[in-house]
Amino acid sequence: EETQKGVKFICDAHTRQLKPFTRNITRYINEVKRGALIAIEGCDKTGKTSQIQEIIPILNKTFTVVSFNFPDGTTDIGQLIDKYLKKETFTDIGQLIDKYLKKETDVEQHAIHHLFSANR
């Protein structure tokens, strides 16, 4: 848990902890006279969506809020990224290299060099 000038950056889903966060965002936007990009990042299943669902209604009281997820699994590109992240797009060469890197198979050094080159 990190704090700066009394603002709690890692919030749980309680509004009382989100108020300092939204006050600082409001102050920032009013000072620069333009919008702000707020990026929420973290590991899978850590509550990013829950945080966003708590923050948006508070910010919507003062600002117009636009939110989106990336990658968006509903688009063609998002589905391609999902497949890549789930290792569903490996070629045969890519699968062999992956097994080599995971030490699941042994490949002669010259051969693995050529496989890496062929996979580019």
N, C-alpha and C positions, 0 to 999 in steps of 0.2 A: 504494500500500500504506500503510495507516494503522495506527498502533499507539497504544495507550493503556494505560498501566501495564503495559507489556510484553506485552500481548495482541495477537496478530496477527489482525486482523479479516478480511482477505482471505486465505483459506487455499487452498492447493492440496489435492489429494486425498490428502495424506499425513497419517497419524494423528498423527505427532509435532507437526504444526502445529495439529491440531484439539484436542489435549489442553489447551493453555492456554484455549482458547475454552470447552470443556466444563467445565473447573474453575471458571471465572468464572460460568457459568450455574448450576452446582451450588451455589456459594456464594450466589448471588443468591436462588435458590429456597429454600434453607435459611434465609436471613435473613428473607424476607418470609412464609414459611410458606404459600405458595400457589403455583400454577403460573406459568408464564411463556409468553408468546407470542413466538415467534421468527419474524420475517418475513425471508425471503430474496428479494430483488428484484434485477433486473438485466435487461439487454437479452437478446433471444432468442439462444440458442445460446452462452451465456457460461459454462455449467457449473453453473447453479443446482441442477438435479436431481442432478448428480454430488455436489455438496456435501452436499445433503440425505441422499443415500444413505450418505455417510461419517459424518455427524453422528448420525443416528438410532440406529444400533447402539450407539454410545458412550453416548448419553443413556439408551437403554433399559436399560442395566446398573443404573441408579439410579432412573429415573423411568418412568412410563407416558407414552409419546409418541403423540400423534395428529398425523397430517400430512394436509394436503390441498392441492390445487392450485387456483388461481383465475386465470382462469375455468376451470371444469371443463367441457371440451368434450363430455362424455358426457351432460350434462343439457340440457333444452330451453333454459333460460336461457343456459347456456354456449355452445350452438350458435348462439344468436341473437347473443351477444357476438362470437363468432368471425366470423360473417357480417358484422357491423358493422365489425369491425377489418379485415376483408379487403375492405371496400367493396362487399359484395354486396347491401346493403340500400338503396342509393340509389334515390330516386324519380327520375323524369325531370327534375324541377326540381333535385333534389339533384345529379344528374350534371352538369347544365349549370353550376350554381354551382361544383362541383368543378373543371370544366374552366376556368372563368373564373379561379378562384383560382390554378390552376396555369399561367395565362397560355397555355392551349392554344386559347382562343377569346376573341373580343372581344364584349362586351355593352355596350350603351348604359347610361350611369350610372343613369338613372331606371328602366330595365328591371331592372337587377341589384338595385336597392333593392327593387322590388316582388317580385322572385323570392325574395330573402332573407326578406321578410315572409311570403310565401305558404308558405315552407318551414318555418315555425314551428309 
